[in-house]
Amino acid sequence: MPSPFPGMDPYIEAHGPWGDFHHKLISEIERILSDQVPEKYLIRVEERSYVSLAGVEGKEEYPFIPDVRVMEEPNKSRKRGKGPSTAVAEPEIDAEAMTIQAFVAEEHRESFIEIYEDDPERHRVTCIEVLSPSNKRMHSKGRELYLRKRESLFLSTTNLVEIDLLRGGQRMPMLGAWPNSPYTLLVCREWRAPYCKVWRAHYRTPLPVLPIPLAHPDPDIRIDLQPLIASIYARSRYERSIDYSKPLDPPLAEAWLAERVKGGKRRGTKK
């Protein structure tokens, strides 16, 4: 079953599997590029990672250098007992003790695509970023790391393609005003930096075709994002996971929206 939205489905961000969607969109873009770029180019999916200590509701972050990957010990939650958990009366000695919440280390991994020209020497030509919620969360390590990389790209000989399909969070800093649209697509060609081309993107209309610049004089590779998103939605059966009766966060009060998700039930599920 297709998404009820002709453009980007805002429920994927608010109530859906955003991490799964992000990973699959990166993979789809990589596949198309690999099929279309000339032989002298290499397409690589890279990762940046960082570890933070999450506070209450994950709103507090404390950066740590990710020397090793944080892994949960297998079956750790089962070591305390084989049977179902039951309420146990606290010993009298614990009656005066305070209960406080510990910080928990969380590892964040963000994928992106880099295009390299391998003739005559290998060098990076273009970086493609699909923004994650952590990139748009103020004062977060994810935003700090991405802004640092973004600024270095503007000062380099690498093209930047930035895909923002998130309504929530704080947009990336720019000297000019962002267009009045829920989503944006940005392309900064290295020879024009820091001036960027920005396209509006919406949930009401299909997303525009996005140009991916290569090295001069090779022509752009054009990627039609909307069929990719529709294919991911259908193949992953997101209609089984998304409850369209729930309100959106950030809120979106439109008569058009109510009509698109009319009935408010979880689409695709049996009664």
N, C-alpha and C positions, 0 to 999 in steps of 0.2 A: 504494500500500500504506500503511495507517495505521501510526502509531507503536504499539509494543507496550505503551505506558504509557497508562492511562486519564486520567492527569493530565499534569503537565509532564514532558517527556522529559528526564531528566538528561544524556543523551548529547549533546544539542544544545549544552550548555555545555561538556562535557568533551572531546568528540571531533567536534563538529559545527560548522557555519558560524554561530557565534553572531552575528557582525556582520550577516549577511544576515537572520537571524531577527529581530534587534532592529529593523532598518529596516522589515521587512515588518509586524511587530506594530504599530509606531507608525502605519504607513500604514493598517492595517485599523481601528484604533481611531479614527483621524481620519475615515475614510470613514463609519463608523457614526454618529459624532457629527454630522457634517455633514448626514446624512440625517434626523436626529431632533431636533436642537435647534430651538427657535423661530427665526423669521426675524431677530429682533433680535440674535442671537449670531453671532460670527465664530470659526471654528476655524483655527488657524495652527500649522504645524509649524515650530518654531524650532531653532536649533543653537547650541551653545557649542563653541568650539574652543580648543585650546592646543597648544603645541609643547614637546616635552621631548627631552632627550638621553638615549637609551637606552644603558645600560651592558651588562654581561655578562648575557645572557638577558633583557634588558629590565627588570631588577630595580631599576636606578638611574634616577631621573628628576631632571632639572634644568629648572626652568620657564623659558620664554622667552615674551615677548609676541608673539602671532601677528599681526604687522602684515601679512604677506603669506603666502599659501598656499605651503607647501613642495611643490614639484613636481619629480619626477625628470625629468631631461633625456631626451627620446625617444631610444630606441635607444642609450642611453649605454653599456650593457653590450656593445654590438656594435662599438664604435669601436676596440677594441683588436686586432681581427683578424677576418677574414671566415670563416676556417676553424675547425674544432673546436679547443678548447684542448688544448695538449700541455704536458707537464712540461718546463721549461727549466732547465738548470743555472745556479745563481747565479754571477755573476762572482766571481773570487777576492777582489776588493776588498770584497765584501759579506759575506765569511765571518765577520768579527768584529762585524757589525752585529746589533743586537737587533731582535726582532719584537714589536711591541706593537699592541694593538687600539685603533682610533680610536672615538670616540663618533659616533653617527649620530642626526641630528635626525629625530624622528617627529612627525607631526601627528595629533592625536586630534580627532575630531568626534563629538559626542554629540547626538542628536536628542531633542526632547521636544515635547509638545503644550501649547498655551495657548488658553484659551477667553476671548473678550472679549465683553462686552455693549456694543452699539453704540447704545444708546438710553437717555437723550438724548445722553450723551457716552461715548466709548469708554474702557473701563477693563477691566483684567484681572480675571476672575472665578475661574478655576481653572487650575492647572498640573498636567499629568500627566507623570510621570517613570517610564520603564522603566529600572531600574538597569543600568549596564554594569559589567564587571569592574573597570575603573579606579576606579569610585566606591567599590568595596569593598576596594581595595588600600590597606593602611595606608601613610601617609606619601607618597602619590602626589599629583600635582597634580590629577588628576581627582577624587580624594576631597576635597581641600581646597576646590576650586571648588564642588563640589556641596554640601558641608556649609555653606559660606558662603551659598549660595542658599537652602538648606533652612531655615536659621535666620532669614533675612530673610522667608521666606514665613510662618513661624510668627508673626512680629511684624507681618504685613501684613493686608490685608483680602482676601487671595486664598486659596482652598481649595487644598489639596495632595492629590494622589493619587499614591501611590508604589507601584510594582509591582516586587517583588523575586523574580525567577525564577532566581536564582543560588544554588547551594548553597555555593560557594566564597567566600572573602574574609570581611571583618569587617562585621558588620551595622551599621546606622546607630545612633549613640548615642541612647539613651532613658533616662529615669529609671526606668521600670518594665522588667520582664523581657519579652523577646520570647517569643511562644508556642513551644512545642517542636514545630516543624514545619520541613520543608526550605525552604519558601518562605513569603512573607508578602505580604499586600495591605493597604495603609494608606490611610486617608482621614482628613484633618484638615480639618474645617469651620472656616472663619475665625472664626465666633462662639464656637467651643469651644476654640480653640487656647490652650495647647499640648496639650490632651487630644485623643487620636487614637483612632479605631476601627481595630482590626487583625483581619484574617481569616487563619486558617491556610490554607495551600495545600500540595498534596502531589503526588507522582508516582503514588501508589496510587489516588487518587480524583480525579474531575473538579474543576477549579478552581471556586470559588464565583463567583456573579454579583457584579459589582463596581458599586456606585453611584457615579455621577459627579455631584457637586453643581453646581448652577447658582446664579444669583442668586435671592434670596428675592423672591417666593413661588413661583418655578417649581419643579416637581418634578424629582427626580434623573433622569438618563438611566442606564438599567441596561445594562451590557455583559456579555454572557456570554463570558468569555475562552476557555473550552475549545473551542467550535467554531472560533474564530479560529485557535487554535494548531493544531488538527487540519487545518484548511484550508491553512494555510501549509505544514505538513509534507507533505501530499499533493501540493499544487500545485508545491512546490519539489523534490519527489522526494528528500527527505533520506535515505530508506532507501538510496540509492545512495552516499551520502557517509559514512554512519555505520557503523563496524565495531563491532558489539555484542559481539564476542569480547574486546575490550580492557577492562582494568579502569577503573573510574571514579576520577576525581580531583576532589574528595575521595573516598576509598574508601567503598564502600557494600556491606557484606557481609550479604545477606539471602537466605534460601531463596526467598522470593517473587521477588526480582530475577532469580535464576538461572533460574527457571521462565519468566519473561516473555521472556527473551532466549535461551531454550533453543536449543542448536545452535551458538551463538556465531559464526555466519557473518555476513557483510555482507548484510543482508536486501535482496532485490530485485535482486541481481546474478546473472548467469548463471554457471554453473560452467564 
